[in-house]
Amino acid sequence: MPDDHISKVASMTSESELLNLLTNLPAPNDYYTGRHIAPVLAIPNNILLFHRKKLIAEDTIDAAHHRYSFVYCIHTAASIIVNQRSITLPTGHAILLTPHQFHSFIIPTKPINWLFITFELQDDDKWLSNLQNQVFSIRQFSQELLSKLLRTYLYPPSDTRSRILPHMLGYWLAHLLKQRHYH
C-alpha cells in the first residue's frame, strides 16, 4: 500500500507539472509547420558496457582503436595518458576517448570502480568533438539516465527495448554535451 501511495503522489506531481507547462504552450500559427531541426545526429551502435574493478598490465600499453570509449570513474581516481598528455580522472568524473586516440592508464594502487561504455558511430559528423579529452562531472540527472541505460542494456526483454538502447545512449551523450555547454 505505501508504494501505491508514492506512485500516486509521483503521478500527481508529474501531471501538475505537465499542466503547468501546458499553460505556456502557444497555439500554432500554422498546423503544418513545426520547428525545423538539423538532421538527426549519428546514433551509437555496437554498444558495449563493462565494469572494471582493477586495471590490468595491458592497460598501461598505448592503445588506439576505432571505437569511442567513455570511461566513468565511480571510485578511485587515476591518470589516463591521452596522446602523450596526462589527464587526471577524479572520482565522479568521466572522459570520452575518441577513435584512434592513443591512450593508456596509470594503474592506481587501490581497487577501482569504473564503468566503460564503448560504441561506434556510423557517418560520424564529429558531434561529440566537444567532449573529447574533457573531464566532466557526472551529475545526478546524468546518473539517473545512466541507470536507465544500464537497466536497458542488462535486461533487454524484447527486440523493441534493445532498439531503444542506441537512442538512450545518444540522448545521454547529447545531455552531457548540453551540460558541458551551459556549465
MDTraj code that builds the backbone (N, CA, C; nanometers):
import mdtraj as md
import numpy as np

residues = "MET PRO ASP ASP HIS ILE SER LYS VAL ALA SER MET THR SER GLU SER GLU LEU LEU ASN LEU LEU THR ASN LEU PRO ALA PRO ASN ASP TYR TYR THR GLY ARG HIS ILE ALA PRO VAL LEU ALA ILE PRO ASN ASN ILE LEU LEU PHE HIS ARG LYS LYS LEU ILE ALA GLU ASP THR ILE ASP ALA ALA HIS HIS ARG TYR SER PHE VAL TYR CYS ILE HIS THR ALA ALA SER ILE ILE VAL ASN GLN ARG SER ILE THR LEU PRO THR GLY HIS ALA ILE LEU LEU THR PRO HIS GLN PHE HIS SER PHE ILE ILE PRO THR LYS PRO ILE ASN TRP LEU PHE ILE THR PHE GLU LEU GLN ASP ASP ASP LYS TRP LEU SER ASN LEU GLN ASN GLN VAL PHE SER ILE ARG GLN PHE SER GLN GLU LEU LEU SER LYS LEU LEU ARG THR TYR LEU TYR PRO PRO SER ASP THR ARG SER ARG ILE LEU PRO HIS MET LEU GLY TYR TRP LEU ALA HIS LEU LEU LYS GLN ARG HIS TYR HIS".split()
xyz = np.array([
    [0.0800, -0.1204, 0.0000],
    [0.0000, 0.0000, 0.0000],
    [0.0848, 0.1275, 0.0000],
    [0.1954, 0.1358, 0.0787],
    [0.2753, 0.2572, 0.0760],
    [0.3328, 0.2860, -0.0624],
    [0.3779, 0.1819, -0.1359],
    [0.4315, 0.2024, -0.2698],
    [0.3258, 0.2602, -0.3624],
    [0.2015, 0.2135, -0.3482],
    [0.0910, 0.2631, -0.4288],
    [0.0689, 0.4116, -0.4022],
    [0.0772, 0.4525, -0.2759],
    [0.0603, 0.5926, -0.2391],
    [0.1715, 0.6783, -0.2998],
    [0.2949, 0.6279, -0.2951],
    [0.4085, 0.7010, -0.3512],
    [0.3903, 0.7206, -0.5012],
    [0.3473, 0.6159, -0.5719],
    [0.3295, 0.6295, -0.7168],
    [0.2158, 0.7250, -0.7490],
    [0.1097, 0.7286, -0.6658],
    [0.0008, 0.8246, -0.6883],
    [0.0505, 0.9670, -0.6693],
    [0.1298, 0.9914, -0.5653],
    [0.1845, 1.1245, -0.5407],
    [0.2773, 1.1639, -0.6549],
    [0.3611, 1.0709, -0.6994],
    [0.4531, 1.0995, -0.8101],
    [0.3770, 1.1310, -0.9372],
    [0.2700, 1.0552, -0.9658],
    [0.1946, 1.0819, -1.0876],
    [0.1189, 1.2141, -1.0775],
    [0.0717, 1.2502, -0.9569],
    [0.0046, 1.3798, -0.9413],
    [0.1057, 1.4923, -0.9629],
    [0.2259, 1.4775, -0.9107],
    [0.3282, 1.5789, -0.9291],
    [0.3606, 1.5941, -1.0764],
    [0.3785, 1.4831, -1.1463],
    [0.4088, 1.4871, -1.2882],
    [0.2949, 1.5493, -1.3663],
    [0.1720, 1.5136, -1.3318],
    [0.0560, 1.5689, -1.4012],
    [0.0438, 1.7184, -1.3756],
    [0.0624, 1.7615, -1.2505],
    [0.0514, 1.9050, -1.2218],
    [0.1630, 1.9831, -1.2902],
    [0.2812, 1.9253, -1.2957],
    [0.3913, 1.9913, -1.3650],
    [0.3616, 2.0009, -1.5142],
    [0.3081, 1.8929, -1.5701],
    [0.2726, 1.8923, -1.7116],
    [0.1659, 1.9973, -1.7409],
    [0.0637, 2.0020, -1.6582],
    [-0.0429, 2.1012, -1.6790],
    [0.0104, 2.2432, -1.6667],
    [0.1023, 2.2644, -1.5752],
    [0.1635, 2.3961, -1.5597],
    [0.2402, 2.4357, -1.6865],
    [0.3143, 2.3419, -1.7420],
    [0.3882, 2.3690, -1.8652],
    [0.2941, 2.3937, -1.9833],
    [0.1829, 2.3215, -1.9870],
    [0.0874, 2.3375, -2.0967],
    [0.0268, 2.4777, -2.1020],
    [0.0179, 2.5431, -1.9884],
    [-0.0392, 2.6790, -1.9881],
    [0.0497, 2.7768, -2.0645],
    [0.1772, 2.7443, -2.0794],
    [0.2699, 2.8313, -2.1523],
    [0.2865, 2.7922, -2.2991],
    [0.2189, 2.6870, -2.3416],
    [0.2323, 2.6387, -2.4789],
    [0.1375, 2.7163, -2.5701],
    [0.1921, 2.7933, -2.6651],
    [0.1056, 2.8740, -2.7522],
    [0.0386, 2.7897, -2.8599],
    [-0.0727, 2.8389, -2.9107],
    [-0.1391, 2.7742, -3.0243],
    [-0.0543, 2.8010, -3.1484],
    [-0.0419, 2.7038, -3.2364],
    [0.0408, 2.7248, -3.3565],
    [-0.0257, 2.8199, -3.4554],
    [0.0554, 2.8956, -3.5265],
    [0.0050, 2.9818, -3.6338],
    [-0.0300, 2.8981, -3.7555],
    [0.0419, 2.7898, -3.7746],
    [0.0243, 2.7021, -3.8894],
    [0.0359, 2.5585, -3.8393],
    [-0.0687, 2.4812, -3.8570],
    [-0.0706, 2.3438, -3.8067],
    [0.0110, 2.2464, -3.8918],
    [0.0763, 2.2962, -3.9953],
    [0.1586, 2.2111, -4.0809],
    [0.3057, 2.2502, -4.0795],
    [0.3408, 2.3472, -3.9977],
    [0.4795, 2.3917, -3.9898],
    [0.5253, 2.3842, -3.8450],
    [0.6214, 2.2967, -3.8230],
    [0.6781, 2.2817, -3.6892],
    [0.8173, 2.3414, -3.6847],
    [0.8910, 2.3071, -3.5839],
    [1.0289, 2.3529, -3.5724],
    [1.1172, 2.2700, -3.6655],
    [1.1950, 2.3393, -3.7441],
    [1.2886, 2.2709, -3.8323],
    [1.4160, 2.2461, -3.7537],
    [1.4529, 2.1216, -3.7456],
    [1.5679, 2.0815, -3.6664],
    [1.6711, 2.0206, -3.7602],
    [1.7973, 2.0451, -3.7291],
    [1.9060, 1.9891, -3.8094],
    [1.8902, 1.8384, -3.8199],
    [1.9477, 1.7788, -3.9226],
    [1.9359, 1.6328, -3.9379],
    [1.9778, 1.5593, -3.8106],
    [1.9219, 1.4419, -3.7948],
    [1.9482, 1.3596, -3.6769],
    [2.0981, 1.3310, -3.6659],
    [2.1462, 1.3364, -3.5439],
    [2.2866, 1.3051, -3.5172],
    [2.3125, 1.1566, -3.5392],
    [2.4354, 1.1230, -3.5623],
    [2.4712, 0.9819, -3.5747],
    [2.4345, 0.9112, -3.4446],
    [2.3777, 0.7941, -3.4557],
    [2.3325, 0.7194, -3.3384],
    [2.4355, 0.6122, -3.3037],
    [2.4715, 0.6015, -3.1753],
    [2.5675, 0.4981, -3.1346],
    [2.5197, 0.3580, -3.1734],
    [2.6156, 0.2733, -3.2085],
    [2.5857, 0.1366, -3.2474],
    [2.6961, 0.0460, -3.1927],
    [2.6712, -0.0840, -3.1947],
    [2.7684, -0.1816, -3.1454],
    [2.8150, -0.1419, -3.0047],
    [2.7192, -0.1252, -2.9171],
    [2.7410, -0.0730, -2.7817],
    [2.7848, -0.1844, -2.6876],
    [2.8879, -0.1554, -2.6107],
    [2.9384, -0.2497, -2.5121],
    [2.9597, -0.1761, -2.3810],
    [2.8989, -0.2255, -2.2739],
    [2.9182, -0.1709, -2.1397],
    [2.9896, -0.2760, -2.0568],
    [3.0891, -0.2329, -1.9802],
    [3.1519, -0.3265, -1.8880],
    [3.2062, -0.2512, -1.7665],
    [3.2227, -0.3260, -1.6604],
    [3.2633, -0.2725, -1.5310],
    [3.4020, -0.3264, -1.4988],
    [3.4898, -0.2387, -1.4524],
    [3.6237, -0.2819, -1.4131],
    [3.6447, -0.2516, -1.2657],
    [3.6985, -0.3500, -1.1937],
    [3.7343, -0.3313, -1.0534],
    [3.8852, -0.3186, -1.0358],
    [3.9574, -0.3500, -1.1418],
    [4.1020, -0.3289, -1.1407],
    [4.1491, -0.3146, -1.2850],
    [4.2549, -0.2392, -1.2994],
    [4.3174, -0.2271, -1.4300],
    [4.4236, -0.3359, -1.4401],
    [4.4531, -0.3763, -1.5615],
    [4.5495, -0.4838, -1.5821],
    [4.6721, -0.4293, -1.6563],
    [4.7776, -0.5079, -1.6598],
    [4.9044, -0.4642, -1.7195],
    [4.8862, -0.4146, -1.8630],
    [4.7993, -0.4797, -1.9403],
    [4.7770, -0.4385, -2.0787],
    [4.7214, -0.2956, -2.0886],
    [4.6576, -0.2496, -1.9826],
    [4.6012, -0.1139, -1.9825],
    [4.7089, -0.0062, -1.9796],
    [4.8319, -0.0437, -1.9464],
    [4.9403, 0.0547, -1.9409],
    [5.0083, 0.0735, -2.0765],
    [4.9711, -0.0093, -2.1727],
    [5.0298, -0.0018, -2.3070],
    [4.9464, 0.0935, -2.3925],
    [5.0145, 0.1811, -2.4654],
    [4.9448, 0.2739, -2.5535],
    [4.8571, 0.1965, -2.6517],
    [4.7292, 0.2311, -2.6557],
    [4.6353, 0.1644, -2.7454],
    [4.5584, 0.2691, -2.8248],
    [4.5168, 0.2299, -2.9423],
    [4.4289, 0.3134, -3.0247],
    [4.3393, 0.2178, -3.1023],
    [4.2123, 0.2513, -3.1119],
    [4.1186, 0.1654, -3.1838],
    [4.0109, 0.2514, -3.2479],
    [3.9214, 0.1886, -3.3202],
    [3.8212, 0.2611, -3.3985],
    [3.6941, 0.2951, -3.3201],
    [3.6894, 0.2642, -3.1923],
    [3.5680, 0.2848, -3.1123],
    [3.5805, 0.4066, -3.0216],
    [3.4657, 0.4621, -2.9870],
    [3.4596, 0.5611, -2.8814],
    [3.4636, 0.4852, -2.7499],
    [3.5339, 0.5385, -2.6518],
    [3.5405, 0.4769, -2.5190],
    [3.5075, 0.5838, -2.4158],
    [3.3987, 0.5616, -2.3481],
    [3.3576, 0.6515, -2.2421],
    [3.3984, 0.5858, -2.1111],
    [3.4771, 0.6546, -2.0288],
    [3.5274, 0.5992, -1.9038],
    [3.4716, 0.6839, -1.7887],
    [3.3969, 0.6194, -1.7002],
    [3.3359, 0.6867, -1.5855],
    [3.3985, 0.6317, -1.4580],
    [3.4662, 0.7181, -1.3837],
    [3.5316, 0.6807, -1.2581],
    [3.4311, 0.6964, -1.1436],
    [3.3769, 0.5861, -1.0995],
    [3.2816, 0.5891, -0.9890],
    [3.3575, 0.6003, -0.8573],
    [3.4653, 0.5234, -0.8450],
    [3.5528, 0.5294, -0.7275],
    [3.6974, 0.5094, -0.7721],
    [3.7876, 0.5723, -0.7019],
    [3.9324, 0.5652, -0.7166],
    [3.9819, 0.6396, -0.8410],
    [4.0260, 0.7597, -0.8155],
    [4.0823, 0.8440, -0.9210],
    [4.2098, 0.7826, -0.9759],
    [4.2392, 0.8163, -1.1001],
    [4.3626, 0.7686, -1.1644],
    [4.3963, 0.8620, -1.2788],
    [4.5095, 0.8373, -1.3391],
    [4.5515, 0.9173, -1.4538],
    [4.5415, 0.8356, -1.5805],
    [4.5023, 0.9042, -1.6862],
    [4.4950, 0.8464, -1.8191],
    [4.5911, 0.9268, -1.9059],
    [4.6687, 0.8577, -1.9834],
    [4.7576, 0.9248, -2.0777],
    [4.6856, 0.9242, -2.2125],
    [4.6548, 1.0436, -2.2633],
    [4.5853, 1.0569, -2.3908],
    [4.6731, 1.1395, -2.4836],
    [4.7127, 1.0770, -2.5936],
    [4.8018, 1.1443, -2.6894],
    [4.9219, 1.2068, -2.6189],
    [4.9843, 1.1294, -2.5321],
    [5.1055, 1.1671, -2.4575],
    [5.0825, 1.2797, -2.3574],
    [4.9583, 1.3030, -2.3189],
    [4.9252, 1.4047, -2.2192],
    [4.8560, 1.3366, -2.1015],
    [4.9039, 1.3631, -1.9805],
    [4.8446, 1.3023, -1.8615],
    [4.7198, 1.3798, -1.8193],
    [4.6102, 1.3063, -1.8012],
    [4.4831, 1.3650, -1.7596],
    [4.4370, 1.2910, -1.6347],
    [4.4098, 1.3640, -1.5274],
    [4.3603, 1.3023, -1.4046],
    [4.2095, 1.2832, -1.4159],
    [4.1643, 1.1640, -1.3815],
    [4.0216, 1.1328, -1.3820],
    [3.9773, 1.1139, -1.2370],
    [3.9181, 1.2201, -1.1767],
    [3.8757, 1.2101, -1.0366],
    [3.7492, 1.1262, -1.0200],
    [3.7239, 1.0845, -0.8993],
    [3.6011, 1.0142, -0.8661],
    [3.4811, 1.1007, -0.9045],
    [3.3789, 1.0358, -0.9621],
    [3.2575, 1.1070, -1.0010],
    [3.2704, 1.1816, -1.1329],
    [3.3775, 1.1570, -1.2046],
    [3.4016, 1.2246, -1.3314],
    [3.4204, 1.1226, -1.4435],
    [3.4155, 1.1732, -1.5662],
    [3.4264, 1.0861, -1.6824],
    [3.5063, 1.1548, -1.7920],
    [3.5454, 1.0740, -1.8885],
    [3.6166, 1.1244, -2.0057],
    [3.5723, 1.0411, -2.1254],
    [3.5684, 1.1056, -2.2411],
    [3.5371, 1.0365, -2.3656],
    [3.6634, 1.0310, -2.4503],
    [3.7054, 0.9101, -2.4816],
    [3.8187, 0.8893, -2.5712],
    [3.7610, 0.8616, -2.7097],
    [3.8095, 0.9337, -2.8088],
    [3.7554, 0.9191, -2.9430],
    [3.8377, 0.8191, -3.0244],
    [3.7839, 0.7736, -3.1354],
    [3.8552, 0.6738, -3.2152],
    [3.9959, 0.7194, -3.2552],
    [4.0854, 0.6234, -3.2540],
    [4.2238, 0.6394, -3.2982],
    [4.3078, 0.7311, -3.2087],
    [4.2596, 0.7624, -3.0898],
    [4.3407, 0.8364, -2.9934],
    [4.4266, 0.7367, -2.9182],
    [4.5534, 0.7663, -2.9084],
    [4.6396, 0.6816, -2.8285],
    [4.6109, 0.7094, -2.6818],
    [4.5919, 0.6031, -2.6050],
    [4.5628, 0.6191, -2.4626],
    [4.6135, 0.4988, -2.3841],
    [4.6462, 0.5262, -2.2599],
    [4.6851, 0.4210, -2.1659],
    [4.6486, 0.4704, -2.0264],
    [4.6566, 0.3806, -1.9303],
    [4.6170, 0.4126, -1.7940],
    [4.7349, 0.3931, -1.6998],
    [4.7418, 0.4770, -1.5987],
    [4.8371, 0.4557, -1.4909],
    [4.7603, 0.3808, -1.3832],
    [4.8038, 0.2614, -1.3534],
    [4.7277, 0.1747, -1.2629],
    [4.7359, 0.2275, -1.1199],
    [4.6211, 0.2567, -1.0584],
    [4.6222, 0.3025, -0.9190],
    [4.6516, 0.1867, -0.8235],
    [4.6979, 0.2209, -0.7047],
    [4.7304, 0.1174, -0.6059],
    [4.6049, 0.0613, -0.5392],
    [4.4975, 0.1384, -0.5365],
    [4.3724, 0.0928, -0.4747],
    [4.2810, 0.0303, -0.5801],
    [4.1868, -0.0545, -0.5362],
    [4.0883, -0.1079, -0.6309],
    [4.0059, 0.0059, -0.6910],
    [3.9665, -0.0126, -0.8138],
    [3.8863, 0.0889, -0.8817],
    [3.7422, 0.0424, -0.8934],
    [3.6581, 0.1309, -0.9372],
    [3.5193, 0.1002, -0.9681],
    [3.4849, 0.1900, -1.0857],
    [3.5079, 0.1418, -1.2061],
    [3.4904, 0.2212, -1.3272],
    [3.3923, 0.1538, -1.4217],
    [3.3170, 0.2367, -1.4914],
    [3.2272, 0.1899, -1.5956],
    [3.2851, 0.2330, -1.7303],
    [3.2906, 0.1388, -1.8225],
    [3.3335, 0.1677, -1.9591],
    [3.2126, 0.1501, -2.0511],
    [3.1924, 0.2467, -2.1378],
    [3.0899, 0.2369, -2.2413],
    [3.1627, 0.2597, -2.3731],
    [3.1663, 0.1573, -2.4567],
    [3.2322, 0.1731, -2.5854],
    [3.1277, 0.1551, -2.6949],
    [3.1479, 0.2255, -2.8051],
    [3.0497, 0.2211, -2.9132],
    [3.1122, 0.2742, -3.0410],
    [3.0393, 0.2572, -3.1487],
    [3.0797, 0.3087, -3.2787],
    [2.9742, 0.4076, -3.3266],
    [3.0152, 0.4966, -3.4132],
    [2.9224, 0.5886, -3.4792],
    [2.9418, 0.5743, -3.6291],
    [2.8338, 0.5473, -3.6994],
    [2.8418, 0.5431, -3.8450],
    [2.8120, 0.6818, -3.8975],
    [2.8728, 0.7168, -4.0068],
    [2.8543, 0.8500, -4.0648],
    [2.8786, 0.9577, -3.9602],
    [2.9846, 0.9389, -3.8845],
    [3.0177, 1.0309, -3.7761],
    [3.0422, 1.1708, -3.8306],
    [2.9697, 1.2655, -3.7747],
    [2.9884, 1.4043, -3.8172],
    [3.0586, 1.4853, -3.7084],
    [3.1294, 1.4161, -3.6224],
    [3.2092, 1.4789, -3.5163],
    [3.1236, 1.5542, -3.4141],
    [2.9998, 1.5124, -3.3949],
    [2.9138, 1.5833, -3.2999],
    [2.9579, 1.5665, -3.1558],
    [3.0456, 1.4709, -3.1288],
    [3.0948, 1.4527, -2.9923],
    [3.2295, 1.5198, -2.9685],
    [3.2780, 1.5946, -3.0646],
    [3.4126, 1.6525, -3.0533],
    [3.4267, 1.7458, -2.9327],
    [3.3182, 1.8081, -2.8870],
    [3.3268, 1.8968, -2.7702],
    [3.3447, 1.8217, -2.6385],
    [3.3280, 1.6903, -2.6411],
    [3.3520, 1.6099, -2.5211],
    [3.4915, 1.5471, -2.5216],
    [3.5579, 1.5518, -2.6353],
    [3.6877, 1.4872, -2.6495],
    [3.7906, 1.5464, -2.5543],
    [3.8595, 1.4585, -2.4815],
    [3.9678, 1.4949, -2.3884],
    [3.9218, 1.5862, -2.2745],
    [3.7953, 1.5962, -2.2528],
    [3.7428, 1.6800, -2.1455],
    [3.7019, 1.5914, -2.0278],
    [3.7432, 1.6297, -1.9097],
    [3.6996, 1.5602, -1.7888],
    [3.5790, 1.6371, -1.7367],
    [3.4696, 1.5671, -1.7151],
    [3.3497, 1.6354, -1.6694],
    [3.2802, 1.5557, -1.5607],
    [3.2079, 1.6282, -1.4790],
    [3.1373, 1.5700, -1.3657],
    [3.0101, 1.4999, -1.4131],
    [2.9825, 1.3848, -1.3541],
    [2.8564, 1.3156, -1.3809],
    [2.7615, 1.3544, -1.2686],
    [2.6695, 1.4394, -1.3015],
    [2.5740, 1.4921, -1.2025],
    [2.4550, 1.3985, -1.1860],
    [2.3653, 1.4365, -1.0956],
    [2.2544, 1.3484, -1.0585],
    [2.1686, 1.3074, -1.1779],
    [2.1283, 1.4032, -1.2614],
    [2.0426, 1.3676, -1.3748],
    [2.1158, 1.2740, -1.4704],
    [2.2451, 1.2997, -1.4912],
    [2.3252, 1.2107, -1.5771],
    [2.3324, 1.0704, -1.5182],
    [2.3427, 1.0609, -1.3856],
    [2.3465, 0.9295, -1.3209],
    [2.2129, 0.8579, -1.3367],
    [2.1023, 0.9323, -1.3276],
    [1.9707, 0.8716, -1.3462],
    [1.9560, 0.8165, -1.4878],
    [1.9994, 0.8949, -1.5861],
    [1.9947, 0.8472, -1.7249],
    [2.0853, 0.7260, -1.7429],
    [2.2008, 0.7304, -1.6808],
    [2.2954, 0.6195, -1.6896],
    [2.2363, 0.4930, -1.6275],
    [2.1660, 0.5060, -1.5167],
    [2.1000, 0.3899, -1.4551],
    [1.9973, 0.3289, -1.5495],
    [1.9207, 0.4137, -1.6174],
    [1.8222, 0.3635, -1.7143],
    [1.8914, 0.2952, -1.8310],
    [2.0012, 0.3524, -1.8748],
    [2.0788, 0.2926, -1.9826],
    [2.1304, 0.1546, -1.9408],
    [2.1838, 0.1444, -1.8208],
    [2.2345, 0.0161, -1.7704],
    [2.1234, -0.0878, -1.7593],
    [2.0072, -0.0464, -1.7081],
    [1.8950, -0.1405, -1.6971],
    [1.8526, -0.1897, -1.8352],
    [1.8493, -0.1007, -1.9319],
    [1.8113, -0.1401, -2.0675],
    [1.9148, -0.2346, -2.1267],
    [2.0410, -0.2086, -2.1001],
    [2.1484, -0.2947, -2.1500],
    [2.1440, -0.4328, -2.0839],
    [2.1224, -0.4342, -1.9526],
    [2.1249, -0.5597, -1.8777],
    [2.0013, -0.6464, -1.8989],
    [1.8858, -0.5832, -1.9136],
    [1.7596, -0.6574, -1.9173],
    [1.6791, -0.6235, -2.0425],
    [1.7294, -0.6594, -2.1587],
    [1.6522, -0.6301, -2.2800],
    [1.5477, -0.7398, -2.3052],
    [1.4243, -0.7232, -2.2565],
    [1.3266, -0.8308, -2.2681],
    [1.2729, -0.8501, -2.4099],
    [1.2924, -0.7518, -2.4940],
    [1.2365, -0.7658, -2.6279],
    [1.3232, -0.6932, -2.7296],
    [1.2979, -0.7220, -2.8545],
    [1.3705, -0.6559, -2.9624],
    [1.3449, -0.5054, -2.9589],
    [1.2238, -0.4668, -2.9233],
    [1.1894, -0.3250, -2.9168],
    [1.2776, -0.2527, -2.8168],
    [1.2955, -0.3118, -2.7006],
    [1.3758, -0.2480, -2.5973],
    [1.5226, -0.2405, -2.6387],
    [1.5720, -0.3428, -2.7056],
    [1.7108, -0.3387, -2.7489],
    [1.7307, -0.2314, -2.8554],
    [1.6279, -0.1990, -2.9308],
    [1.6363, -0.0909, -3.0286],
    [1.6390, 0.0458, -2.9605],
    [1.5929, 0.0510, -2.8386],
    [1.5916, 0.1768, -2.7631],
    [1.7324, 0.2114, -2.7140],
    [1.8142, 0.1119, -2.6880],
    [1.9475, 0.1321, -2.6302],
    [2.0306, 0.2364, -2.7055],
    [2.0448, 0.2294, -2.8374],
    [2.1255, 0.3311, -2.9066],
    [2.0703, 0.4727, -2.8896],
    [1.9396, 0.4850, -2.8879],
    [1.8779, 0.6169, -2.8704],
    [1.8992, 0.6692, -2.7287],
    [1.8918, 0.5777, -2.6312],
    [1.9165, 0.6188, -2.4925],
    [2.0599, 0.6666, -2.4757],
    [2.1556, 0.5933, -2.5324],
    [2.2953, 0.6340, -2.5232],
    [2.3157, 0.7670, -2.5961],
    [2.2547, 0.7820, -2.7123],
    [2.2640, 0.9083, -2.7856],
    [2.2065, 1.0244, -2.7070],
    [2.0923, 1.0010, -2.6412],
    [2.0300, 1.1061, -2.5593],
    [2.1211, 1.1429, -2.4424],
    [2.1783, 1.0424, -2.3798],
    [2.2667, 1.0670, -2.2655],
    [2.3891, 1.1477, -2.3088],
    [2.4490, 1.1110, -2.4220],
    [2.5645, 1.1850, -2.4732],
    [2.5255, 1.3285, -2.5097],
    [2.4078, 1.3457, -2.5705],
    [2.3599, 1.4806, -2.6034],
    [2.3390, 1.5621, -2.4764],
    [2.2894, 1.4961, -2.3708],
    [2.2728, 1.5654, -2.2423],
    [2.4080, 1.6098, -2.1874],
    [2.5091, 1.5248, -2.1972],
    [2.6423, 1.5615, -2.1499],
    [2.6983, 1.6798, -2.2294],
    [2.6718, 1.6812, -2.3594],
    [2.7140, 1.7957, -2.4422],
    [2.6456, 1.9232, -2.3958],
    [2.5163, 1.9144, -2.3678],
    [2.4414, 2.0306, -2.3210],
    [2.4954, 2.0762, -2.1858],
    [2.5186, 1.9827, -2.0962],
    [2.5729, 2.0140, -1.9634],
    [2.7079, 2.0824, -1.9784],
    [2.7897, 2.0330, -2.0679],
    [2.9237, 2.0897, -2.0904],
    [2.9137, 2.2305, -2.1477],
    [2.8156, 2.2512, -2.2346],
    [2.7992, 2.3815, -2.2999],
    [2.7493, 2.4887, -2.2041],
    [2.6588, 2.4520, -2.1133],
    [2.5952, 2.5512, -2.0260],
    [2.6626, 2.5676, -1.8904],
    [2.7624, 2.4866, -1.8592],
    [2.8269, 2.4991, -1.7268],
    [2.9735, 2.5198, -1.7374],
])
top = md.Topology()
chain = top.add_chain()
for i, resn in enumerate(residues, 1):
    res = top.add_residue(resn, chain, resSeq=i)
    for name in ("N", "CA", "C"):
        top.add_atom(name, md.element.get_by_symbol(name[0]), res)
traj = md.Trajectory(xyz[None], top)
